[in-house]
Amino acid sequence: MIFTRWSAKLPGTQRRAAARSDRAAPRPASATPATPAAEAPADPPEAADATPDGPTAAGSGAVPAARAAHADHPEAAASEEAGPLGLPPTVDALSVHDILGTIPALVAVVYGPEHRIAYVNGAYADVFGRRPAGHTAREALPELDELGLLPLMDQVLRSGKPRTVKSRKVPGAAGSDRSRDGYYTFTCTPIEVAASGPAPDPEVACVAPHKGVLVFGADVTDQIESAERLRASEARQREAAVTLQRSLLPQELEQPDDLRVAATYQPGGTDAAVGGDWYDVITLGAGRTALVIGDVMGRGVRAAAVMGQLRTAVRAYARLDLPPHEVLQLLDGLAAEIDASQIATCVYAVHDPNEGRLVYASAGHLPILVRDADGTVRRAAEPTGPPLGTGGWLHTSGSVPLGPGSSAVLYTDGLVERRDKDIDHGVEALERAFAGATGAPDIVCDRLLRALGITVTHDDDVAILVLQHPERTGHDAELFHNAALELHGGTEAAPRARAFASGVLASWRFSPELHDLGVLAASELVANSLQHGTPPMRLRLRRTDRRLIIEVTDGDDHLPRRRRAEPADEAGRGISIVATIASSWGSRRTPGGGKAVWCEFALPRG
């Protein structure tokens, strides 16, 4: 059977054409419903003749059968009548009140310059209560005035442009739970409120067209509470991260005898990702002090953890009393082992009061600034190597004078680096600020922070270490003395050293017990140098307000070590005797290729 020969005679096709004609022509109000398909009379024979190539007998006999089949399935008939060319349903019959009344958001419609109430929906009434129509908003909608919306509504009415205010707090209005505060985002949109019809809605009080404002309040309580919980969680995480960072920094700086030092650290930004800035002050013995500042690039707990490991390693290497460049060389290899992806910069400097200089080495860090006694500020010159962890670089040490009356500042890039300026401009600004920053080291730290515009909202971590070599006068000067004796070797060297030490200690008015211990220590150190060292040799005595330091230098670089002497041994007890009677002792290699062996005696306080 070929269905295309019957397509023009099928009843569905004819009815669809008739339905399109009916919809195109307006139907009178008194029109009666269409006759159901099952009750309609059969098509006349002429309908079959309308198809040129359709057989008459077959056409007249087949059409009623098709209609009967459609009568058995009215849903199929309806779907066919609505076909792809049918018009879609519309919401023209719905009223604005019907639509706004079902919206869960707060809706209020006002009109006129006094914002008289035309309509409030049920959601608005649930939160603020019923409102009488026709009254002004200032009288009947005081909540809008409290929320600051009335001036905004005036602007909307004048400009004809919508305005939005976000997250306004509504006391006791969080959904159905009136014990919770609610938060709403209000949008004021200009509209035209038309006159009411002959049968106006009872909640609409506008009787003439007016310009008005539609106030739409969306409940954002859940979003605001979620954001507050997130902020509280971030604050706790940041507090924990900052606590971790600060716990990895020195809880209390060591205070050398000859220097006054202070440091400050300020975490950057408001997130939980703290940086890896650190500083440290390490007393090396014999009056020498190591000063360290470094910065692990990046932020987060990982950077802080790497920083903590590097700081611990620096303290361990410092105990070896190595030159600054050797300490950085060791640190460079360790940084690569800790985390090759982390870049760290560092400055390691050593101050020796006997030399009056600051010897330093830098691994990609910013230059040290030194202020002389006359107020002149200068940068410590090269050498500067690449950051730690790069490997394959031989670091070298440099030096800068730091005598009495001088100061120096070590810092991280967060103090001087800005996104919109070259870092050299920041260093220059720090130089100007440091030139006028006087007072104690902690005061200088605060002044530098203020001068460089560092606040709690600064986006990078900042670490500052300030050291001062005070110029002592009066009574303080009497507590700091130096005395040195050149030793040329021979049998007379030891007696000369004992006589010199005895005379100096007596002039410094030490107690007899301390005097005798000092002479014994000087004698043993000189005897050790005469036996195992080479010329030139020197005996140096130094006193501070807290300790007596005895040091012997010679030209041999083999460091002594303490060992247990056997009863039959005639030598080997000198270092053991010194270690027993002194508070501390140590040795180090000197830059000229020799060594220095020293010991200290703590002075009684008071």
PAZA-326007 format. One line per 8 residues: their letters; for each residue x, y, z of C-alpha. Coordinates in nm, 2 decimals, decimal comma. Layout:
# PAZA-326007
A> X/Y/Z; ...
# end
This chain:
# PAZA-326007
MIFTRWSA> 0,00/0,00/0,00; 0,13/0,35/-0,09; 0,04/0,60/0,18; 0,13/0,91/-0,02; -0,18/0,85/-0,24; -0,40/0,89/0,07; -0,23/1,18/0,25; -0,46/1,45/0,11
KLPGTQRR> -0,77/1,26/0,20; -0,69/1,16/0,56; -0,93/1,34/0,80; -0,64/1,47/1,02; -0,50/1,67/0,73; -0,83/1,83/0,65; -0,91/1,91/1,02; -0,57/2,07/1,07
AAARSDRA> -0,63/2,30/0,77; -0,98/2,38/0,91; -0,83/2,45/1,26; -0,58/2,70/1,11; -0,86/2,88/0,93; -1,07/2,89/1,25; -0,78/3,04/1,45; -0,71/3,29/1,18
APRPASAT> -1,07/3,42/1,18; -1,22/3,58/1,51; -1,47/3,35/1,67; -1,79/3,51/1,80; -1,87/3,50/2,17; -2,18/3,29/2,11; -1,99/3,03/1,92; -2,07/2,67/2,01
PATPAAEA> -1,81/2,41/2,07; -1,69/2,21/1,77; -1,86/1,89/1,70; -1,65/1,60/1,82; -1,48/1,40/1,55; -1,68/1,09/1,63; -2,01/1,27/1,57; -1,92/1,46/1,26
PADPPEAA> -2,10/1,34/0,93; -1,89/1,17/0,67; -1,73/1,38/0,41; -1,92/1,42/0,08; -1,80/1,24/-0,23; -1,68/1,58/-0,37; -1,41/1,59/-0,10; -1,26/1,28/-0,24
DATPDGPT> -1,27/1,42/-0,59; -1,06/1,71/-0,46; -0,76/1,48/-0,49; -0,66/1,44/-0,86; -0,52/1,09/-0,85; -0,72/0,94/-0,56; -0,98/0,66/-0,64; -1,33/0,77/-0,56
AAGSGAVP> -1,46/0,45/-0,40; -1,16/0,40/-0,19; -1,17/0,76/-0,07; -1,53/0,76/0,03; -1,50/0,44/0,22; -1,18/0,52/0,40; -1,24/0,86/0,56; -1,51/0,76/0,81
AARAAHAD> -1,29/0,47/0,93; -1,00/0,71/1,00; -1,23/0,94/1,20; -1,36/0,65/1,40; -1,00/0,56/1,48; -0,93/0,91/1,60; -1,25/0,91/1,82; -1,11/0,61/2,00
HPEAAASE> -0,79/0,81/2,09; -0,88/1,17/2,17; -0,53/1,26/2,30; -0,37/1,17/1,97; -0,63/1,37/1,79; -0,56/1,67/2,01; -0,19/1,64/1,96; -0,24/1,63/1,58
EAGPLGLP> -0,46/1,94/1,59; -0,20/2,13/1,79; 0,06/2,04/1,52; 0,41/2,21/1,48; 0,24/2,52/1,33; 0,01/2,58/1,63; 0,06/2,89/1,85; 0,24/2,84/2,19
PTVDALSV> 0,06/2,91/2,51; 0,10/3,26/2,66; 0,07/3,42/3,01; -0,13/3,71/2,89; -0,42/3,59/3,10; -0,21/3,61/3,43; -0,23/3,93/3,63; 0,08/4,10/3,77
HDILGTIP> -0,06/4,03/4,11; -0,08/3,66/4,04; 0,28/3,66/3,93; 0,43/3,87/4,21; 0,22/3,71/4,48; 0,38/3,37/4,41; 0,74/3,50/4,42; 0,92/3,41/4,75
ALVAVVYG> 1,11/3,74/4,73; 1,00/4,06/4,89; 0,80/4,28/4,65; 0,66/4,63/4,71; 0,52/4,86/4,45; 0,50/5,24/4,52; 0,40/5,53/4,30; 0,43/5,90/4,30
PEHRIAYV> 0,70/6,13/4,45; 0,58/6,04/4,80; 0,62/5,67/4,72; 0,26/5,58/4,81; 0,19/5,21/4,85; 0,02/5,04/4,56; 0,10/4,68/4,64; 0,30/4,45/4,88
NGAYADVF> 0,31/4,07/4,82; 0,27/3,80/5,08; 0,64/3,74/5,13; 0,69/4,11/5,22; 0,40/4,10/5,46; 0,54/3,78/5,63; 0,86/3,97/5,71; 0,74/4,32/5,78
GRRPAGHT> 0,37/4,28/5,83; 0,07/4,39/5,63; 0,09/4,75/5,49; -0,21/4,97/5,42; -0,24/5,07/5,05; -0,24/5,44/4,96; -0,02/5,55/5,24; 0,33/5,70/5,19
AREALPEL> 0,63/5,48/5,23; 0,78/5,71/5,50; 0,47/5,65/5,71; 0,37/5,30/5,63; 0,71/5,15/5,52; 0,95/5,27/5,79; 1,17/4,96/5,73; 1,26/5,11/5,39
DELGLLPL> 1,38/5,42/5,56; 1,58/5,22/5,82; 1,74/5,02/5,53; 1,84/5,35/5,36; 1,62/5,28/5,05; 1,41/5,59/5,04; 1,69/5,82/4,90; 1,77/5,54/4,65
MDQVLRSG> 1,40/5,53/4,55; 1,41/5,90/4,49; 1,71/5,86/4,26; 1,54/5,58/4,07; 1,22/5,79/4,02; 1,42/6,09/3,90; 1,67/5,91/3,68; 1,46/5,62/3,55
KPRTVKSR> 1,75/5,38/3,61; 1,75/5,09/3,85; 1,96/5,08/4,16; 2,08/4,80/4,38; 2,20/4,77/4,74; 2,35/4,45/4,86; 2,33/4,25/5,18; 2,11/4,48/5,40
KVPGAAGS> 2,05/4,34/5,74; 1,68/4,29/5,84; 1,66/4,20/6,22; 1,46/3,88/6,29; 1,37/3,82/5,93; 1,56/3,51/5,82; 1,28/3,31/5,65; 1,04/3,16/5,89
DRSRDGYY> 1,28/3,16/6,18; 1,21/3,51/6,32; 1,49/3,46/6,58; 1,75/3,50/6,31; 1,86/3,81/6,13; 1,80/3,81/5,76; 2,00/3,97/5,48; 1,84/4,09/5,16
TFTCTPIE> 1,97/4,25/4,84; 1,72/4,51/4,73; 1,68/4,63/4,37; 1,47/4,94/4,30; 1,34/4,94/3,94; 1,14/5,23/3,78; 0,80/5,12/3,65; 0,47/5,29/3,55
VAASGPAP> 0,18/5,20/3,78; -0,14/5,21/3,57; -0,49/5,31/3,69; -0,70/5,03/3,83; -0,97/4,87/3,62; -1,34/4,86/3,69; -1,29/4,57/3,93; -0,95/4,65/4,08
DPEVACVA> -0,76/4,41/4,30; -0,83/4,50/4,66; -0,46/4,54/4,74; -0,40/4,79/4,46; -0,47/5,15/4,55; -0,35/5,35/4,25; -0,64/5,50/4,06; -0,44/5,69/3,79
PHKGVLVF> -0,13/5,62/3,59; 0,19/5,72/3,78; 0,56/5,67/3,77; 0,65/5,43/4,04; 0,92/5,20/4,18; 0,92/4,83/4,22; 1,12/4,73/4,53; 1,25/4,37/4,50
GADVTDQI> 1,43/4,21/4,79; 1,61/3,88/4,73; 1,69/3,67/5,04; 2,07/3,63/5,06; 2,08/3,52/5,42; 2,23/3,18/5,35; 2,50/3,33/5,12; 2,59/3,59/5,38
ESAERLRA> 2,61/3,33/5,66; 2,82/3,10/5,44; 3,05/3,39/5,36; 3,08/3,48/5,73; 3,16/3,12/5,82; 3,42/3,11/5,54; 3,57/3,43/5,66; 3,58/3,30/6,02
SEARQREA> 3,74/2,98/5,89; 4,00/3,18/5,69; 4,07/3,39/6,00; 4,14/3,08/6,21; 4,36/2,93/5,94; 4,55/3,26/5,90; 4,59/3,28/6,28; 4,73/2,93/6,28
AVTLQRSL> 4,96/3,00/5,99; 5,09/3,32/6,15; 5,14/3,13/6,48; 5,34/2,87/6,29; 5,54/3,14/6,12; 5,62/3,32/6,44; 5,70/3,00/6,62; 5,97/2,94/6,36
LPQELEQP> 6,13/3,28/6,42; 6,34/3,36/6,73; 6,11/3,41/7,03; 6,37/3,64/7,18; 6,68/3,78/7,01; 7,02/3,71/7,16; 7,17/4,04/7,27; 7,55/4,06/7,20
DDLRVAAT> 7,78/4,26/7,43; 7,89/4,51/7,17; 7,57/4,55/6,96; 7,22/4,65/7,02; 6,98/4,47/6,79; 6,60/4,46/6,73; 6,39/4,29/6,46; 6,03/4,29/6,35
YQPGGTDA> 5,82/4,07/6,13; 5,48/4,16/5,98; 5,28/3,90/5,78; 5,14/4,03/5,46; 4,79/4,03/5,33; 4,48/3,89/5,50; 4,48/3,54/5,37; 4,62/3,23/5,54
AVGGDWYD> 4,92/3,20/5,31; 5,20/3,35/5,51; 5,54/3,39/5,36; 5,89/3,25/5,44; 6,07/3,56/5,57; 6,30/3,50/5,87; 6,58/3,66/6,07; 6,82/3,55/6,34
VITLGAGR> 7,10/3,68/6,57; 7,36/3,42/6,68; 7,64/3,49/6,92; 7,95/3,31/6,80; 8,18/3,36/7,10; 8,49/3,58/7,15; 8,26/3,89/7,11; 8,16/3,80/6,75
TALVIGDV> 7,80/3,80/6,63; 7,63/3,65/6,33; 7,33/3,83/6,18; 7,10/3,66/5,93; 6,80/3,75/5,73; 6,64/3,55/5,45; 6,33/3,51/5,24; 6,18/3,19/5,09
MGRGVRAA> 5,98/3,30/4,79; 5,62/3,21/4,77; 5,35/3,18/5,03; 5,19/2,91/5,24; 5,28/2,65/5,49; 5,53/2,49/5,26; 5,73/2,82/5,24; 5,72/2,85/5,61
AVMGQLRT> 5,84/2,49/5,66; 6,13/2,55/5,42; 6,21/2,87/5,61; 6,22/2,68/5,94; 6,46/2,42/5,81; 6,69/2,68/5,66; 6,70/2,88/5,98; 6,78/2,57/6,18
AVRAYARL> 7,06/2,49/5,94; 7,20/2,84/5,96; 7,23/2,81/6,33; 7,40/2,47/6,31; 7,65/2,60/6,04; 7,71/2,91/6,24; 7,83/2,70/6,54; 8,12/2,59/6,31
DLPPHEVL> 8,23/2,95/6,31; 8,29/2,95/5,94; 8,34/3,25/5,71; 8,01/3,39/5,57; 8,06/3,26/5,22; 8,13/2,91/5,35; 7,81/2,91/5,55; 7,61/3,01/5,24
QLLDGLAA> 7,79/2,74/5,04; 7,67/2,48/5,28; 7,33/2,63/5,29; 7,31/2,63/4,91; 7,35/2,26/4,89; 7,10/2,20/5,17; 6,83/2,42/5,01; 6,85/2,21/4,69
EIDASQIA> 6,80/1,90/4,90; 6,50/2,04/5,10; 6,30/2,15/4,80; 6,46/2,23/4,46; 6,14/2,41/4,35; 6,17/2,67/4,63; 6,38/2,98/4,58; 6,54/3,14/4,88
TCVYAVHD> 6,76/3,44/4,93; 6,98/3,51/5,23; 7,24/3,74/5,38; 7,48/3,61/5,64; 7,70/3,87/5,82; 7,94/3,85/6,11; 8,04/4,14/6,32; 8,38/4,14/6,50
PNEGRLVY> 8,42/4,42/6,75; 8,80/4,38/6,74; 8,81/4,45/6,37; 8,52/4,71/6,36; 8,38/4,56/6,04; 8,08/4,37/5,92; 8,19/4,07/5,70; 7,90/3,93/5,49
ASAGHLPI> 7,80/3,71/5,20; 7,47/3,74/5,00; 7,28/3,48/4,81; 7,05/3,69/4,58; 6,94/3,92/4,87; 6,90/4,29/4,88; 7,20/4,50/4,99; 7,27/4,58/5,35
LVRDADGT> 7,24/4,95/5,44; 7,50/5,10/5,67; 7,47/5,44/5,84; 7,80/5,59/5,96; 7,83/5,80/6,27; 7,80/6,12/6,07; 7,46/6,01/5,93; 7,58/5,90/5,58
VRRAAEPT> 7,39/5,60/5,45; 7,56/5,37/5,20; 7,49/5,03/5,05; 7,71/4,73/5,11; 7,87/4,66/4,78; 7,91/4,33/4,60; 7,97/4,04/4,61; 7,62/3,89/4,57
GPPLGTGG> 7,56/3,54/4,44; 7,25/3,37/4,31; 6,97/3,25/4,54; 7,01/2,94/4,75; 6,94/2,61/4,59; 7,08/2,70/4,24; 7,41/2,52/4,29; 7,73/2,55/4,10
WLHTSGSV> 7,82/2,89/4,24; 8,12/2,98/4,46; 8,01/3,24/4,70; 8,25/3,51/4,83; 8,26/3,74/5,13; 8,28/4,11/5,14; 8,31/4,36/5,42; 8,19/4,70/5,52
PLGPGSSA> 8,31/4,92/5,82; 8,09/4,92/6,12; 8,26/5,10/6,40; 8,13/5,27/6,71; 7,84/5,50/6,63; 7,74/5,31/6,32; 7,41/5,13/6,24; 7,30/4,88/5,98
VLYTDGLV> 6,97/4,74/5,86; 6,90/4,41/5,69; 6,55/4,36/5,54; 6,34/4,15/5,30; 6,19/4,27/4,97; 5,85/4,31/5,11; 5,97/4,64/5,27; 6,09/4,80/4,94
ERRDKDID> 5,92/4,62/4,65; 5,60/4,77/4,49; 5,41/4,64/4,19; 5,41/4,98/4,02; 5,77/5,08/4,09; 6,12/4,95/4,03; 6,27/4,80/4,34; 6,56/5,04/4,33
HGVEALER> 6,32/5,32/4,40; 6,21/5,14/4,71; 6,57/5,09/4,83; 6,64/5,46/4,77; 6,33/5,55/4,98; 6,46/5,32/5,25; 6,80/5,49/5,24; 6,63/5,83/5,30
AFAGATGA> 6,42/5,69/5,58; 6,71/5,52/5,75; 6,92/5,84/5,74; 6,67/6,01/5,96; 6,56/5,72/6,17; 6,72/5,77/6,51; 6,66/5,61/6,85; 6,68/5,26/6,98
PDIVCDRL> 6,68/4,97/6,73; 6,32/4,88/6,80; 6,21/5,24/6,74; 6,41/5,25/6,42; 6,22/4,94/6,30; 5,88/5,11/6,36; 5,99/5,43/6,19; 6,11/5,24/5,88
LRALGITV> 5,78/5,06/5,86; 5,58/5,38/5,88; 5,81/5,57/5,64; 5,78/5,29/5,38; 5,40/5,28/5,42; 5,37/4,93/5,56; 5,03/4,87/5,72; 4,84/4,56/5,83
THDDDVAI> 4,69/4,54/5,48; 5,03/4,53/5,30; 5,03/4,24/5,05; 5,38/4,10/5,13; 5,56/3,98/5,44; 5,82/4,22/5,58; 6,12/4,13/5,81; 6,36/4,40/5,94
LVLQHPER> 6,67/4,35/6,14; 6,84/4,66/6,28; 7,18/4,66/6,46; 7,37/4,94/6,62; 7,73/4,96/6,74; 7,70/5,22/7,01; 7,97/5,47/7,09; 8,04/5,42/7,46
TGHDAELF> 8,14/5,71/7,68; 8,18/5,77/8,06; 8,11/5,47/8,29; 8,02/5,24/8,00; 8,35/5,30/7,83; 8,53/5,18/8,15; 8,36/4,84/8,11; 8,49/4,78/7,76
HNAALELH> 8,86/4,73/7,72; 9,10/4,57/7,48; 9,46/4,46/7,52; 9,69/4,27/7,28; 10,05/4,13/7,28; 10,25/4,02/6,98; 10,44/3,69/7,05; 10,75/3,61/6,85
GGTEAAPR> 10,80/3,26/6,98; 11,10/3,12/7,17; 11,13/3,01/7,53; 11,05/3,36/7,66; 10,70/3,38/7,49; 10,51/3,19/7,76; 10,65/3,39/8,05; 10,59/3,71/7,87
ARAFASGV> 10,23/3,61/7,80; 10,17/3,52/8,17; 10,31/3,85/8,29; 10,12/4,05/8,03; 9,79/3,88/8,12; 9,85/3,92/8,49; 9,92/4,29/8,46; 9,62/4,36/8,24
LASWRFSP> 9,37/4,16/8,45; 9,50/4,34/8,77; 9,45/4,68/8,60; 9,09/4,58/8,52; 9,03/4,51/8,89; 8,91/4,16/8,86; 8,87/3,94/9,17; 9,18/3,73/9,27
ELHDLGVL> 9,00/3,41/9,17; 8,91/3,54/8,82; 9,25/3,69/8,78; 9,42/3,36/8,85; 9,19/3,17/8,62; 9,25/3,42/8,34; 9,62/3,40/8,37; 9,60/3,01/8,37
AASELVAN> 9,38/3,01/8,06; 9,61/3,26/7,88; 9,92/3,05/7,96; 9,76/2,72/7,83; 9,64/2,88/7,51; 9,98/3,03/7,44; 10,15/2,71/7,52; 9,92/2,52/7,28
SLQHGTPP> 9,99/2,77/7,01; 10,37/2,76/7,07; 10,37/2,38/7,04; 10,12/2,33/6,75; 10,11/2,66/6,57; 10,34/2,89/6,36; 10,41/3,26/6,38; 10,28/3,52/6,38
MRLRLRRT> 10,11/3,47/6,72; 9,91/3,72/6,92; 9,75/3,72/7,26; 9,44/3,93/7,30; 9,24/4,01/7,61; 8,90/4,18/7,60; 8,65/4,26/7,86; 8,29/4,37/7,82
DRRLIIEV> 8,02/4,44/8,08; 7,94/4,07/8,09; 8,24/3,86/8,01; 8,62/3,83/7,99; 8,75/3,70/7,66; 9,10/3,55/7,60; 9,21/3,47/7,25; 9,53/3,35/7,09
TDGDDHLP> 9,59/3,35/6,71; 9,87/3,20/6,50; 9,95/3,11/6,14; 9,85/2,74/6,14; 9,50/2,65/6,03; 9,47/2,31/6,21; 9,20/2,35/6,47; 9,26/2,20/6,81
RRRRAEPA> 9,02/1,95/6,96; 8,96/1,84/7,31; 9,07/1,48/7,38; 9,12/1,26/7,68; 9,48/1,25/7,78; 9,62/0,92/7,91; 9,80/0,92/8,25; 10,13/0,86/8,08
DEAGRGIS> 10,09/1,14/7,82; 10,31/1,45/7,88; 10,09/1,67/7,66; 9,73/1,71/7,54; 9,58/1,85/7,86; 9,59/2,22/7,78; 9,25/2,24/7,59; 9,09/2,02/7,85
IVATIASS> 9,21/2,25/8,13; 9,07/2,56/7,94; 8,74/2,39/7,87; 8,71/2,30/8,24; 8,78/2,64/8,40; 8,62/2,86/8,13; 8,25/2,92/8,07; 8,29/2,84/7,70
WGSRRTPG> 8,57/2,79/7,45; 8,61/2,75/7,07; 8,83/2,79/6,77; 8,79/2,91/6,41; 9,00/2,96/6,10; 9,10/3,32/6,03; 9,09/3,48/5,68; 9,47/3,49/5,65
GGKAVWCE> 9,50/3,12/5,67; 9,56/3,08/6,04; 9,34/3,00/6,34; 9,21/3,16/6,66; 9,15/2,97/6,98; 8,95/3,15/7,25; 8,77/3,11/7,58; 8,53/3,32/7,79
FALPRG> 8,46/3,38/8,16; 8,13/3,51/8,26; 8,15/3,81/8,49; 7,95/3,83/8,81; 7,65/4,06/8,77; 7,60/4,36/9,00
# end
